[in-house]
């Protein structure tokens, strides 16, 4: 079933981007030091020498798939270097949806920070124009980068963060980079109210947080499927209008904060 979701998502994102399906993304490995496991990743670059702004893409608890590859290809068409990393492989995990999400997301944030540093060191990347997009568990990792429970400096150069249906409970909203949250009112996996409270607190403190909660949308509302389904007891339903609007908002948000 997960493979089917990924295939449908792949077709959807390509259609949303209005592009043919290019084959220019390349599979790479980001080496780890001190005996750590390397990070597999998919890299897509715009044509030309650059340097270009860069966006890291973080998958959900079911792992990295064709959807993330398609997203980085679409980002490259928009003029960004796109990097989708596999944060489960270095942990020796194939699926973190059952019982290991919290620990996996924290480790995913660490891998994301390391991968952002790798991106910043590439000659074709604008080291001061970096962003992160995350979905579900990946969105939790994005929040760990910009609104950590234990305060720490953000990754250097991180200018924008986009979180699709994250878990926001106990976050204070004191973000260290502009944040866009996109979630659904009917999400029974990572409910929307804590994100609304987080955003309200952050905005009240003068922090740059934007949030759109789509009425009736569920968790994973932007993953195409023929009908509503249940996964691990949670309702998943595709919402084309919400998905289109969320992608449009994502592109505008990135353009605003990553422009030279």
C-alpha positions in Angstrom: 0.0 0.0 0.0 2.8 2.4 0.9 4.5 1.8 -2.5 1.2 2.6 -4.2 0.9 5.8 -2.3 4.4 6.8 -3.4 3.8 6.0 -7.1 0.6 8.1 -7.0 2.4 10.9 -5.2 5.2 10.8 -7.8 2.7 11.3 -10.7 0.8 14.0 -8.8 3.8 16.2 -7.9 5.1 16.0 -11.5 1.7 17.1 -12.8 1.6 19.8 -10.2 5.0 21.1 -11.2 3.8 21.1 -14.8 6.9 19.3 -16.1 8.0 16.2 -17.9 9.6 13.6 -15.7 13.3 14.3 -16.1 16.0 11.7 -15.1 18.7 14.1 -14.0 18.5 13.5 -10.3 21.5 11.5 -9.0 21.9 9.2 -6.1 24.8 10.2 -3.8 26.1 9.4 -0.4 27.0 11.9 2.3 29.9 10.5 4.3 29.7 10.4 8.0 32.7 10.7 10.3 33.6 8.8 13.5 32.4 5.5 12.1 28.8 6.7 11.6 26.7 5.3 8.8 26.6 7.3 5.6 23.5 9.1 4.5 22.0 8.1 1.2 20.5 11.0 -0.7 19.0 12.1 -4.0 20.4 15.3 -5.5 19.0 17.4 -8.3 20.6 20.6 -9.6 19.5 23.4 -11.9 21.4 23.8 -15.2 24.5 26.0 -14.9 27.3 26.5 -12.5 25.4 28.4 -9.8 25.7 29.1 -7.0 22.0 28.4 -6.3 19.8 28.4 -3.2 19.3 24.9 -1.8 16.4 23.0 -0.2 16.6 19.8 1.8 13.6 17.5 1.8 12.8 15.2 4.7 10.5 12.2 4.3 7.8 10.8 6.6 8.0 7.7 8.9 7.6 5.3 6.0 10.9 6.3 4.5 12.3 8.0 1.4 10.6 7.1 -1.9 9.9 8.3 -5.4 7.9 11.2 -4.1 11.0 12.9 -2.6 12.9 12.3 -5.8 10.2 14.0 -7.8 10.1 16.9 -5.4 13.8 17.6 -5.6 13.5 17.4 -9.4 10.7 20.0 -9.3 12.7 22.2 -7.0 15.6 22.1 -9.5 13.2 23.3 -12.2 12.4 26.2 -9.9 16.1 27.1 -9.6 17.0 25.4 -6.4 19.4 22.6 -5.6 17.2 19.9 -4.1 18.5 17.3 -1.7 16.3 14.5 -0.4 18.0 12.5 2.3 17.2 9.1 3.7 17.3 9.5 7.5 16.2 6.0 8.3 19.0 4.1 6.5 21.8 5.4 8.8 19.6 4.3 11.8 19.2 0.8 10.3 15.4 1.3 10.2 13.1 0.8 7.2 9.9 2.1 8.7 9.5 4.3 11.8 5.7 4.6 11.8 5.2 2.1 14.7 6.4 3.3 18.0 9.8 4.8 17.1 8.8 8.2 15.6 10.0 10.4 18.4 13.5 9.0 18.5 13.7 8.7 14.7 12.7 12.3 14.2 15.3 13.6 16.6 18.0 11.7 14.8 16.6 12.8 11.5 17.1 16.4 12.5 20.7 15.7 13.3 21.2 14.1 9.9 19.4 17.1 8.3 21.8 19.5 10.0 24.8 17.5 8.8 23.4 17.4 5.3 22.7 21.1 5.3 26.4 21.6 6.2 27.4 19.4 3.3 25.2 21.4 1.0 26.7 24.7 2.1 30.2 23.4 1.3 29.3 22.7 -2.3 30.6 25.3 -4.8 27.2 25.3 -6.7 25.2 26.2 -3.5 24.5 29.6 -1.9 25.6 28.7 1.6 23.5 31.6 3.0 20.3 30.6 1.2 19.2 27.2 2.6 15.8 25.9 3.4 14.1 22.7 4.7 10.8 21.0 3.8 9.5 18.1 5.8 6.5 15.8 5.8 5.1 14.3 8.9 8.1 12.8 10.7 10.3 14.9 8.5 8.2 17.9 9.5 8.9 17.1 13.1 12.6 17.1 12.3 12.2 20.5 10.6 10.7 21.8 13.8 13.6 20.4 15.7 15.9 22.5 13.5 14.1 25.8 14.0 12.1 25.4 17.3 14.0 22.8 19.3 13.0 21.7 22.8 16.5 22.4 24.0 17.5 25.8 22.5 20.4 25.8 20.1 21.6 27.8 17.2 20.0 27.0 13.8 22.1 25.4 11.1 24.1 28.1 9.4 22.4 29.6 6.4 19.0 28.1 7.1 16.6 30.9 5.9 13.2 29.1 5.7 11.4 26.0 6.9 8.2 24.3 5.7 6.4 21.7 7.8 3.6 19.6 6.4 1.3 18.2 9.1 3.9 18.1 11.9 3.4 17.3 15.6 3.6 20.6 17.4 2.7 19.7 21.0 4.8 21.6 23.6 6.6 23.8 21.0 6.9 27.4 22.1 7.0 28.9 18.6 10.2 30.9 19.3 11.6 29.9 15.9 15.0 30.7 14.6 14.0 30.9 11.0 10.8 31.8 9.1 8.4 28.8 9.3 5.4 27.8 7.2 3.1 25.1 8.6 0.5 23.4 6.4 -1.9 21.0 8.1 -5.5 19.7 8.2 -8.3 20.2 10.6 -9.3 16.5 10.5 -5.8 15.2 11.1 -6.1 12.4 13.7 -2.4 11.5 13.7 -0.7 14.8 14.3 -3.7 17.1 15.3 -3.8 20.7 14.2 -4.7 22.5 17.4 -1.2 22.3 19.0 0.3 23.8 15.8 -2.2 26.7 15.9 -1.2 27.3 19.5 2.5 27.2 18.7 2.0 29.6 15.8 -0.1 32.0 17.9 2.6 32.0 20.6 5.4 32.6 18.1 3.6 35.4 16.3 2.8 37.1 19.6 6.5 37.0 20.3 7.3 38.6 16.9 8.4 35.4 15.3 7.9 34.8 11.5 5.4 31.9 11.5 2.7 31.4 8.9 0.1 28.6 9.2 -2.7 27.3 7.0 -5.0 24.7 8.3 -7.2 23.2 5.6 -10.8 22.5 6.6 -11.6 18.8 6.5 -8.1 17.8 5.5 -6.4 14.8 7.1 -2.9 13.7 7.7 -1.0 13.2 4.4 -3.6 15.2 2.6 -1.3 15.8 -0.4 -0.7 12.1 -1.2 -3.0 11.0 -4.0 -5.1 8.0 -3.4 -8.3 6.7 -4.9 -10.3 6.7 -1.7 -9.8 7.4 2.0 -7.9 4.7 3.8 -6.8 3.8 7.3 -3.1 3.3 8.1 -2.2 2.3 11.7 -5.6 3.4 12.8 -5.3 6.9 11.2 -7.5 8.3 8.4 -5.6 9.3 5.3 -7.6 11.1 2.6 -6.4 13.0 -0.5 -7.5 16.6 -0.8 -6.6 18.0 -4.3 -7.6 21.6 -3.5 -5.6 21.7 -0.3 -2.6 19.9 -1.9 -2.5 22.4 -4.8 -2.8 25.4 -2.5 -0.1 24.0 -0.1 2.4 23.5 -2.9 1.7 27.0 -4.3 2.2 28.4 -0.8 5.4 26.4 -0.4 6.9 27.8 -3.6 6.0 31.4 -2.8 7.4 31.0 0.7 10.7 29.6 -0.6 10.9 32.4 -3.2 10.4 35.1 -0.6 13.1 33.9 1.8 15.7 32.4 -0.6 15.8 35.2 -3.2 19.2 36.9 -3.5 
